[in-house]
Amino acid sequence: MPELGRLAATGTLPALGQQLSGLAGCVRPVRLAGHRTEHHLDTTTGEIGAAVRHLASEDLPAGHLLVRCNNRRTTRCAACAETYRRDTYHLITAGLRGGKGTPERVAAHPRVFATLTAPSFGPVHNRPNGRPTCRCGDIHAPDDERLGTAIDPDRYDYEAAVLWNAHAGALWRRFTIYLRREVAKRAGLTQRAFATHARVSFAKVAEYQKRGAVHFHAVIRLDGPEGGATSPPGWASAELLTDAIRAAAAAVLVTGPVVDGRAHAFTFGRQLDVRTIRSADFDGGSELTDQAVAGYIAKYATKGAETATGTLDRPLRFLAELAPLNISDHARRLIRAAWTLGARKDLEHLRLRAWAHMLGFRGHFSTKSRRYSTTLTALRDARAEWRRVQAGETNQPGETTLVLAHWAYAGTGLSPAEQWLSASLAPAPGTPGTEGEPTP
């Protein structure tokens, strides 16, 4: 490899290896050109000191500043997706048993794990519970490629399936409003009075079923009026919360568009699972635990439609790009339906062509209410601060850092030599995803 030989000859190979090790395995880093200068700033006098640190992209071994891509999709960057998964795990866990600024008292609050699904758009191949065979008459193995695909593609409602995904985020938001109403009703309170007695907190992730429809997994908690910092009132219980969730899920409805004279309205499916989260410790696998819930939700935070349905993990520029791709006919039909609907002027607000690879769903894969727990940003900031401390980049009392920087996008990814060298490097101690880094 000529590039590798040149780097070895110029003696820059070790320095390049050190720069790449800071990416902690990221395979699609963002390349930035520019510079950064840091000055100490006296917070008392406002005096700006001399430059204490200067970084210029042309002085770096790679010729650019390399920044982790932070893509949450495992199929795009396994290393960054693993960091995202771990952060999501800590976020969910903090809301279940405290920590990261969330009081430990939340472990005693009523908590449930709820799964809300999409309705049926037509029979699909599956492995049903309680029946020996699928509707098609076959017994499917767990790895059967037909699982989740339409039994009769010509009668499957691809249009409704795509539009349901496109409105799933709005359906969830409406559900949270209805849920507060239902909890207040069961407590004998008006909606206005409810806010002074209790608060509903949640964290949820979206997951694709094999048929390509989004469903939601959520931790839902009943708190006092100030969130996890206050205890819920005496009437709050997991049973009351469960009953309110079932009522809200059954009642919620979002009116959709009229397409060629056909009116669409969207609801959740009949399959609704709500289970109480019991103990922080495992109990022979008989109880739904904090660890099990947090691990389950974090796992799906890094997966998209490409994992469940075998579709794409990046947007399409032209529909013709579908032709050579090795994807199922079911996924192909869903993408085509999104592309066709996306051409309609009355549906342009849904941006279906931009999200055709996600089968119409354009919402956030993980969201939470404000008082549930910490944030992903706070976890990233804590990790960055830990790195600064390890590098000795801390200020003296009364000082802060003034940063003057200008960066411009210069590309994405690694050169062949950088790819080879990155793959040969073990993660540096203290980088994300290694045992040397403390929990953020």
JOTA-V109027 format. One record per residue. N is the residue number from 1. RES is the residue in one letter. SS is DSSP state (2 for helix, 1 for strand, 0 for the rest). BURIAL is # if it has 9 or more other ideal C-beta (glycine too) atoms within 8 Angstrom, else .. D_FIRST is the distance of its C-alpha to the first C-alpha in Angstrom with 1 decimal. Layout:
BEGIN
N_RES_SS_BURIAL_D_FIRST / N_RES_SS_BURIAL_D_FIRST
END
This chain:
BEGIN
1_M_0_._0.0 / 2_P_2_._3.8 / 3_E_2_#_5.6 / 4_L_2_#_5.4 / 5_G_2_._6.4 / 6_R_2_._8.9 / 7_L_2_#_10.3 / 8_A_2_._10.9 / 9_A_2_._12.5 / 10_T_2_._14.6 / 11_G_0_._15.7 / 12_T_0_._15.3 / 13_L_2_#_13.2 / 14_P_2_._16.6 / 15_A_2_._18.3 / 16_L_2_#_15.7 / 17_G_2_#_16.1 / 18_Q_2_#_19.9 / 19_Q_2_#_19.8 / 20_L_2_#_18.0 / 21_S_2_#_20.5 / 22_G_0_#_23.3 / 23_L_0_#_22.4 / 24_A_0_#_23.5 / 25_G_0_#_21.2 / 26_C_0_#_21.6 / 27_V_0_#_19.0 / 28_R_0_#_20.4 / 29_P_0_#_21.3 / 30_V_1_#_23.1 / 31_R_1_#_21.7 / 32_L_1_#_24.6 / 33_A_1_#_25.1 / 34_G_1_#_28.2 / 35_H_1_#_30.0 / 36_R_1_#_32.4 / 37_T_1_#_35.2 / 38_E_1_#_37.6 / 39_H_1_#_41.1 / 40_H_1_#_43.8 / 41_L_1_#_46.8 / 42_D_1_#_50.2 / 43_T_0_._51.8 / 44_T_0_._55.3 / 45_T_0_._55.3 / 46_G_0_._52.4 / 47_E_0_._51.0 / 48_I_1_._47.3 / 49_G_1_._45.8 / 50_A_1_._43.0 / 51_A_1_._39.4 / 52_V_1_._38.3 / 53_R_1_._34.7 / 54_H_1_._32.4 / 55_L_1_#_29.0 / 56_A_1_._27.1 / 57_S_2_#_24.0 / 58_E_2_._22.6 / 59_D_2_._23.0 / 60_L_0_#_20.9 / 61_P_0_#_17.3 / 62_A_0_#_16.1 / 63_G_0_._18.4 / 64_H_0_#_20.6 / 65_L_1_#_22.9 / 66_L_1_#_21.7 / 67_V_1_._24.7 / 68_R_0_#_25.0 / 69_C_0_#_25.8 / 70_N_0_._28.8 / 71_N_0_#_28.9 / 72_R_0_#_31.6 / 73_R_0_#_30.3 / 74_T_0_#_28.7 / 75_T_0_._27.0 / 76_R_0_#_25.2 / 77_C_0_#_24.4 / 78_A_2_._25.7 / 79_A_2_#_25.5 / 80_C_2_#_27.5 / 81_A_2_#_29.8 / 82_E_2_#_30.6 / 83_T_2_#_31.6 / 84_Y_2_#_33.7 / 85_R_2_#_35.3 / 86_R_2_#_36.2 / 87_D_2_#_37.7 / 88_T_2_#_39.7 / 89_Y_2_#_41.0 / 90_H_2_#_42.2 / 91_L_2_#_43.8 / 92_I_2_#_45.7 / 93_T_2_#_46.7 / 94_A_2_#_48.0 / 95_G_2_#_50.3 / 96_L_2_#_51.5 / 97_R_2_#_52.4 / 98_G_0_#_51.8 / 99_G_1_#_49.5 / 100_K_0_#_47.1 / 101_G_0_._50.3 / 102_T_1_#_52.1 / 103_P_0_._55.3 / 104_E_2_._55.5 / 105_R_2_#_58.7 / 106_V_2_#_56.7 / 107_A_2_#_56.4 / 108_A_2_._60.2 / 109_H_0_#_60.1 / 110_P_0_#_60.5 / 111_R_1_#_57.0 / 112_V_1_#_56.0 / 113_F_1_#_52.9 / 114_A_1_#_53.3 / 115_T_1_#_51.4 / 116_L_1_#_52.4 / 117_T_1_#_51.3 / 118_A_1_#_51.5 / 119_P_0_#_54.4 / 120_S_0_._54.1 / 121_F_0_#_52.9 / 122_G_0_#_53.6 / 123_P_0_._53.3 / 124_V_1_#_49.9 / 125_H_0_#_48.8 / 126_N_0_#_49.1 / 127_R_0_._50.1 / 128_P_0_._53.5 / 129_N_0_._55.4 / 130_G_0_._58.8 / 131_R_0_._58.2 / 132_P_0_._56.8 / 133_T_0_._55.2 / 134_C_0_#_53.5 / 135_R_0_._55.6 / 136_C_0_._53.9 / 137_G_0_._55.5 / 138_D_0_._52.4 / 139_I_0_._51.3 / 140_H_0_#_47.7 / 141_A_0_._45.2 / 142_P_0_._43.4 / 143_D_0_._40.1 / 144_D_0_._41.9 / 145_E_0_._40.0 / 146_R_0_._43.4 / 147_L_0_#_44.3 / 148_G_0_#_44.9 / 149_T_0_#_45.0 / 150_A_1_#_48.2 / 151_I_0_#_50.7 / 152_D_0_._52.0 / 153_P_0_#_49.4 / 154_D_0_._52.0 / 155_R_0_._54.3 / 156_Y_0_#_51.8 / 157_D_0_._52.2 / 158_Y_2_#_48.7 / 159_E_2_#_50.2 / 160_A_2_#_51.9 / 161_A_2_#_48.9 / 162_V_2_#_46.7 / 163_L_2_#_49.5 / 164_W_2_#_50.2 / 165_N_2_#_46.6 / 166_A_2_#_46.9 / 167_H_2_#_50.1 / 168_A_2_#_49.2 / 169_G_2_#_48.6 / 170_A_2_._52.0 / 171_L_2_#_53.6 / 172_W_2_#_52.3 / 173_R_2_._53.6 / 174_R_2_#_57.0 / 175_F_2_#_57.0 / 176_T_2_#_56.7 / 177_I_2_._59.7 / 178_Y_2_#_61.7 / 179_L_2_#_60.9 / 180_R_2_#_62.4 / 181_R_2_#_65.5 / 182_E_2_#_65.9 / 183_V_2_#_65.6 / 184_A_2_#_68.2 / 185_K_2_#_70.5 / 186_R_2_#_70.5 / 187_A_0_#_71.2 / 188_G_0_._74.1 / 189_L_0_#_72.5 / 190_T_0_._72.0 / 191_Q_2_#_68.5 / 192_R_2_._69.3 / 193_A_2_#_70.8 / 194_F_2_#_67.9 / 195_A_0_._65.6 / 196_T_0_._68.0 / 197_H_0_#_68.0 / 198_A_0_#_64.5 / 199_R_1_#_61.0 / 200_V_1_#_58.6 / 201_S_1_#_55.1 / 202_F_1_#_52.1 / 203_A_1_#_48.4 / 204_K_1_#_46.9 / 205_V_1_#_43.8 / 206_A_1_#_43.4 / 207_E_1_#_42.1 / 208_Y_1_#_41.7 / 209_Q_0_#_43.8 / 210_K_0_#_42.4 / 211_R_0_#_44.6 / 212_G_0_#_42.8 / 213_A_0_#_45.6 / 214_V_1_#_45.2 / 215_H_1_#_47.3 / 216_F_1_#_47.7 / 217_H_1_#_47.8 / 218_A_1_#_49.6 / 219_V_1_#_51.1 / 220_I_1_#_54.4 / 221_R_1_#_56.6 / 222_L_1_#_60.1 / 223_D_1_#_60.5 / 224_G_1_#_63.3 / 225_P_0_#_63.6 / 226_E_0_._61.0 / 227_G_1_#_58.4 / 228_G_0_#_57.2 / 229_A_0_._59.0 / 230_T_0_#_62.4 / 231_S_0_._63.9 / 232_P_0_#_64.7 / 233_P_0_#_68.4 / 234_G_0_._70.4 / 235_W_0_._70.3 / 236_A_0_#_66.5 / 237_S_0_._65.3 / 238_A_2_#_62.5 / 239_E_2_._65.1 / 240_L_2_#_66.1 / 241_L_2_#_62.5 / 242_T_2_#_61.7 / 243_D_2_#_64.8 / 244_A_2_#_63.8 / 245_I_2_#_60.3 / 246_R_2_#_61.7 / 247_A_2_#_64.2 / 248_A_2_#_61.7 / 249_A_2_#_59.2 / 250_A_2_._62.0 / 251_A_2_._63.4 / 252_V_0_#_60.4 / 253_L_0_._59.8 / 254_V_1_#_57.8 / 255_T_1_._59.1 / 256_G_1_#_56.4 / 257_P_1_._56.3 / 258_V_1_._58.4 / 259_V_1_#_56.4 / 260_D_0_._58.3 / 261_G_0_._61.5 / 262_R_1_._60.1 / 263_A_1_._60.3 / 264_H_1_#_57.8 / 265_A_1_._58.6 / 266_F_1_#_56.2 / 267_T_0_#_57.1 / 268_F_1_#_55.5 / 269_G_1_#_55.8 / 270_R_1_._58.4 / 271_Q_1_._56.0 / 272_L_1_#_56.2 / 273_D_1_._55.5 / 274_V_1_#_56.8 / 275_R_1_._56.7 / 276_T_1_#_58.0 / 277_I_0_#_55.5 / 278_R_0_._57.5 / 279_S_0_._56.3 / 280_A_0_._53.4 / 281_D_0_._53.4 / 282_F_0_#_52.7 / 283_D_0_#_55.8 / 284_G_0_._55.0 / 285_G_0_._53.0 / 286_S_0_._56.4 / 287_E_0_._55.9 / 288_L_0_#_53.4 / 289_T_0_#_51.9 / 290_D_2_#_50.1 / 291_Q_2_#_46.9 / 292_A_2_#_46.9 / 293_V_2_#_47.4 / 294_A_2_#_44.8 / 295_G_2_#_42.2 / 296_Y_2_#_43.1 / 297_I_2_#_43.0 / 298_A_2_#_39.7 / 299_K_2_#_38.0 / 300_Y_2_#_38.9 / 301_A_0_#_38.0 / 302_T_0_#_34.3 / 303_K_0_#_34.9 / 304_G_0_#_35.6 / 305_A_2_#_36.9 / 306_E_2_#_33.6 / 307_T_2_#_34.2 / 308_A_2_#_37.8 / 309_T_2_#_38.1 / 310_G_0_._34.6 / 311_T_0_#_34.6 / 312_L_0_#_31.9 / 313_D_0_#_30.5 / 314_R_0_._30.1 / 315_P_0_._32.6 / 316_L_0_#_33.1 / 317_R_0_._33.2 / 318_F_0_._35.0 / 319_L_2_._36.8 / 320_A_2_._35.1 / 321_E_2_#_31.9 / 322_L_2_#_33.9 / 323_A_0_._34.2 / 324_P_0_._30.9 / 325_L_0_._30.7 / 326_N_0_._31.6 / 327_I_0_#_34.4 / 328_S_0_#_38.0 / 329_D_2_._40.8 / 330_H_2_#_42.4 / 331_A_2_#_39.6 / 332_R_2_#_39.2 / 333_R_2_#_43.0 / 334_L_2_#_42.9 / 335_I_2_#_40.1 / 336_R_2_#_42.1 / 337_A_2_#_45.2 / 338_A_2_#_43.7 / 339_W_2_#_42.3 / 340_T_2_._45.7 / 341_L_2_#_47.6 / 342_G_2_#_45.3 / 343_A_0_._46.5 / 344_R_0_._50.1 / 345_K_2_._51.3 / 346_D_2_._53.5 / 347_L_2_#_50.5 / 348_E_2_._48.0 / 349_H_2_._48.6 / 350_L_2_#_46.9 / 351_R_0_#_43.6 / 352_L_0_#_43.2 / 353_R_0_#_40.5 / 354_A_0_._38.3 / 355_W_0_#_38.9 / 356_A_2_#_39.0 / 357_H_2_#_35.9 / 358_M_2_#_38.0 / 359_L_0_#_40.9 / 360_G_0_#_42.9 / 361_F_0_#_42.7 / 362_R_0_#_41.8 / 363_G_0_#_43.2 / 364_H_0_._41.7 / 365_F_0_._40.6 / 366_S_1_#_42.1 / 367_T_1_._45.2 / 368_K_1_#_48.0 / 369_S_0_#_51.3 / 370_R_0_._51.5 / 371_R_0_#_53.4 / 372_Y_0_#_51.6 / 373_S_0_#_49.3 / 374_T_0_#_46.6 / 375_T_0_._43.9 / 376_L_2_#_40.1 / 377_T_2_._40.0 / 378_A_2_#_42.0 / 379_L_2_#_39.8 / 380_R_2_#_36.6 / 381_D_2_._38.6 / 382_A_2_#_39.7 / 383_R_2_#_36.1 / 384_A_2_._35.1 / 385_E_2_._38.2 / 386_W_2_#_37.4 / 387_R_2_#_34.0 / 388_R_2_#_35.7 / 389_V_2_#_38.2 / 390_Q_2_._35.6 / 391_A_0_._33.9 / 392_G_0_._37.4 / 393_E_0_._37.4 / 394_T_0_._41.1 / 395_N_0_._43.9 / 396_Q_0_._47.1 / 397_P_0_._50.4 / 398_G_0_._51.5 / 399_E_1_#_48.0 / 400_T_1_._45.6 / 401_T_1_#_42.3 / 402_L_1_#_42.2 / 403_V_1_._38.8 / 404_L_1_._37.9 / 405_A_1_._34.8 / 406_H_1_._33.3 / 407_W_1_#_30.2 / 408_A_1_._28.9 / 409_Y_1_._26.7 / 410_A_1_._23.3 / 411_G_1_._21.6 / 412_T_1_._20.7 / 413_G_0_._17.8 / 414_L_0_#_14.4 / 415_S_0_._11.1 / 416_P_2_._8.3 / 417_A_2_#_7.1 / 418_E_2_#_10.9 / 419_Q_2_#_11.7 / 420_W_2_#_9.8 / 421_L_2_#_11.5 / 422_S_2_#_14.7 / 423_A_2_._15.0 / 424_S_2_._14.9 / 425_L_0_#_17.6 / 426_A_0_._21.3 / 427_P_0_#_23.5 / 428_A_0_#_25.1 / 429_P_0_._28.8 / 430_G_0_._31.0 / 431_T_0_#_28.7 / 432_P_0_#_29.9 / 433_G_0_#_30.0 / 434_T_0_#_30.1 / 435_E_0_._33.2 / 436_G_0_._33.3 / 437_E_0_#_34.3 / 438_P_0_._38.0 / 439_T_0_._39.4 / 440_P_0_#_39.5
END
